[in-house]
Amino acid sequence: MERVEDVTLFRDGRGWGVLLALRAGELRRYRYTSEAQARFFAAVLALGPQVLPGGGEVVAKARAPRRRRTGEDTAPAQGGETARTTPA
């Protein structure tokens, strides 16, 4: 089951649509021909259905968090080895 975090209704040059943000970090975009259809599906998706409709364009997926390297992470330790610190 995919959990819905946010539902946004939008209009652009191509028509009406719904942007759906999932808690897993994925963004999906659904396009509709009329404002009424887009509003209806935005309301349905806001209820958090167990199964999402097919045909949605995946806009972005969640990425694994990147580790930030700082000067102390790469400072040589005694004996010429590289010291690694793990975040608390």
N, C-alpha and C positions, 0 to 999 in steps of 0.2 A: 504494500500500500504506500503510495506516495503522498506525503503530507503537503498541503498547500499553505504557503506562507503569505503570499500577497497576490491580489488580482487587480490588474489595471486596465481600464477601458481606454482606448486611444483611437484617434482618427488621423490619418495621414493622406498623402496624395493618392494612395492606392485603395482607400476605403477605410472601413472600420475594423477594429481588431481588439483582441484581448491578450495582454501579456501576463503570463502566469509564472510566478516565482515559487519554486519548491524548496522545502527545507534542506534538501540534499545539495542545494546550490545551483540547480539547473534552472534555466529560463526557457520557457516555451512561448511561442507566438501563434495564435490562432487568428485567421482572417475570415471576415464575414461580409456579405454583400450589402447588408443594411444595418442601420443603427439598432433597430429592434432585435435583430438576431444577436448582435454583439452584446447588447445589454442582458438579454435572456441568458446567454451562455456565461457571461460574467457572474450573474447571480447564481447559476447552477454550480460553477466552479468555486465560488466563494464558500459554498456549503461543504467543500472538501470531499468529493466523491472518492470511493475506493478505487475506481478504474477511471483513468483519464481518457477522453475521446482521442481517436487516432487522427492523423493528418496534421498535427501541430508541428510547426517548424522549431527545432531545437536551436535556440539562439546562443546559449552559453552553457557550459558544464562546469561543475566545481573542479578546481584543481587542488592537488595536494599542497599543503602550506609549505612555502619555501623557507629554508633555514637561512638566517642572516649571518654572514660571517663578519666578525669584527677583528680588530688587530690582535686582541688577546687570544682568539681562537687559533691563530696561525703562528703565534710566537713560538720559537724553538724552545723546547724544554731541555733540561739537563741531559746530556748524553746525545744531543743532536736529533732527538725524536720530536715530532710535532705534538704539541699539547692540544687536547680537545676538552672543551668544557661543555657540559650538557645543561640546558636551561632548567631551572628549578620549577 
